[in-house]
Amino acid sequence: MTRFRFPGVRFLAWHLLVILRQLLGLPPGPLLVDAIRCPRCRQWVKPRRFDLEHMACKTCVATLARPVRGGDWSCR
């Protein structure tokens, strides 16, 4: 037996507010989301996605040692 969960109006309004704040580059609203801004990619990430050892989010840590994908070798 499955139960269909219909999100309420407050839930949808909260998600729209979060998306709007992300698009405008604003910090998360007070008491809504705990987040840390990654200094490398400037994205707001949840604390569990932030690596304090490298001071970067997990996505940036995964790409730290990879070369830049550029086709111009003469700039080196």
C-alpha positions as CSV (number, residue, x, y, z in Angstrom):
1,M,0.0,0.0,0.0
2,T,1.5,3.3,-1.0
3,R,0.5,6.8,0.2
4,F,0.5,9.7,-2.1
5,R,1.9,12.8,-0.5
6,F,0.6,16.1,-1.9
7,P,2.9,19.0,-1.0
8,G,1.0,21.8,0.6
9,V,1.0,25.5,-0.4
10,R,3.5,26.4,2.3
11,F,5.9,23.7,1.1
12,L,5.7,24.9,-2.5
13,A,6.1,28.6,-1.4
14,W,9.1,27.6,0.7
15,H,10.8,25.9,-2.3
16,L,10.0,28.9,-4.6
17,L,11.6,31.2,-2.0
18,V,14.8,29.0,-1.8
19,I,15.1,28.9,-5.6
20,L,14.6,32.6,-5.9
21,R,17.3,33.3,-3.3
22,Q,19.7,31.0,-5.1
23,L,19.0,32.7,-8.5
24,L,19.7,36.1,-6.9
25,G,22.8,34.9,-5.2
26,L,21.5,35.7,-1.7
27,P,22.4,33.7,1.4
28,P,19.8,31.2,2.6
29,G,17.0,32.7,4.7
30,P,17.3,32.8,8.4
31,L,16.3,29.6,10.2
32,L,15.4,27.9,6.9
33,V,18.6,26.2,5.8
34,D,22.1,26.0,7.2
35,A,24.6,26.4,4.4
36,I,28.2,27.3,3.7
37,R,29.4,29.2,0.7
38,C,32.2,27.5,-1.1
39,P,35.0,30.0,-1.7
40,R,36.0,28.2,-5.0
41,C,32.7,27.9,-6.9
42,R,30.7,30.5,-4.8
43,Q,27.8,28.0,-4.4
44,W,25.8,27.6,-1.2
45,V,26.2,24.0,0.0
46,K,24.9,22.1,3.0
47,P,27.5,21.5,5.7
48,R,27.7,17.8,5.0
49,R,28.8,18.7,1.4
50,F,31.6,20.9,2.6
51,D,35.1,19.5,3.4
52,L,36.8,21.5,6.1
53,E,40.2,19.9,5.4
54,H,40.3,21.4,1.9
55,M,38.0,24.3,2.6
56,A,35.9,23.5,-0.5
57,C,32.7,21.7,-1.3
58,K,32.8,18.0,-2.3
59,T,32.4,18.9,-6.0
60,C,35.4,21.2,-6.0
61,V,37.5,18.7,-4.0
62,A,36.8,16.1,-6.6
63,T,38.2,18.4,-9.3
64,L,41.1,20.0,-7.4
65,A,43.9,18.1,-9.1
66,R,42.4,17.9,-12.6
67,P,43.7,20.2,-15.3
68,V,41.6,22.9,-16.8
69,R,39.7,21.8,-19.9
70,G,41.0,24.3,-22.3
71,G,42.2,23.6,-25.8
72,D,44.9,26.3,-25.9
73,W,48.2,24.8,-24.9
74,S,50.2,28.0,-25.7
75,C,49.0,29.8,-22.6
76,R,51.1,27.7,-20.3
